């Protein structure tokens, strides 16, 4: 819905009459009001909220509970105590966050070379079939064979074996490693890192960042977006996507 709101700001979407049966349906004001009512009233039964507003239920009860749980209420900004009201200190200016942009791939990336050959796609199942290797084995083998760069995007990273393979690649073989994680699950990754002996030398070729989705800004608060992806790129030639348990 957040992206839908942004798209509706485009000139081509203003006053466009599109109902929910149309594939181009992006945003519904009555649905936004239903979410506002859910968060403002603290209701536990979203069905009652939609019935009250005359809106069809558009999310499940599980999603409604998750929305209520994850909503971040806005914080009021107050001037620091002991300072006059005419202070020139800014309450919204943070140089360490706004003045220095995050470098893009500061450790480098593979050279762009036009690929010539046959593109192959292989599907692995879990549990494996037809004597195929386990998915985790496929992932670890790819990391151990990497020679230039490994980029990992994961919503929740808690596998110590894969982390150790990444550290081995970056430290021993000087393979550049980028890891992007979901912000809400970063603590799980840091907890795993505490069980591994790390130092500045071991992580010099490693970059870890956490991000969140666009989210949705409502009157009642901000609904944080989430990173719900799992994929890995190795040496700019191999891509892996999916999950296993």
C-alpha positions, 0 to 999 in steps of 0.5 A: 500500500505504501508504494501504491500511495506514491504511485497515486501521486503521479499525474497519471493516477490523479482521479483515476477511477479504478476498482479492485477488480482491475489489475491496475488497482493500487490504492483505496482510501477506505482501506487506509481509513480502516487501518487508521481505525484499527490502530487508533481504536486498538481493536483486536477484531479487524472484522468489526472494524471493516464492518463498521466502515462498510469495507470488505476485509482485505487483510487476514486476522494474522496480518491485522495483529502484526500491523498492530504490533509493529506500528511505531507511534510518532514521538514528539520533539521537545527542546533540550532542557536548560536551553532558551527557546531561541536556541539555534540548535536543530532538532532534525539535523543529524550530520552523521546521518545526512551529510555523508552518503553511504558508499555504494559497493565501496569494496568493489564489484566484478567487472562488467563483461558481456556473457556469452553462452547458455544460461542454465537454471537448476531447481533444488528441492528440500529434502533433496530428490534424485540424489541431488545435494542438500540446498545448504550444501549447494550454497556453501559450495558456491561460497567456498568456490567464490573468487571475487565477490559474494553478495547475500541478501537475507531477511533473517541470517542465523546460520553459523556455518554459512557465516563462517564460510563467508568469513573464511572467503573474505579473510583467507581468499580476500573475497569481497563480501556484502551482506544486507539484512532486514533491520528488525532481525539484525539482533539475531545476526549480531547474537550469532556474531558474538559466538564467532571470534571476530576482529578488524582484520577478519572483517576488513573485506566484509560489509554488513548493512540492515534496511527496512521496506518503504513502510506506510505512514499513517496518522496513528503512526508508521508501519515499518516495511520489511525485507522479505527476500533471500538471494545470493550472487557469486562472482557476478555469474551465479545467482541463488534464490529461495529458502530451506528449513 
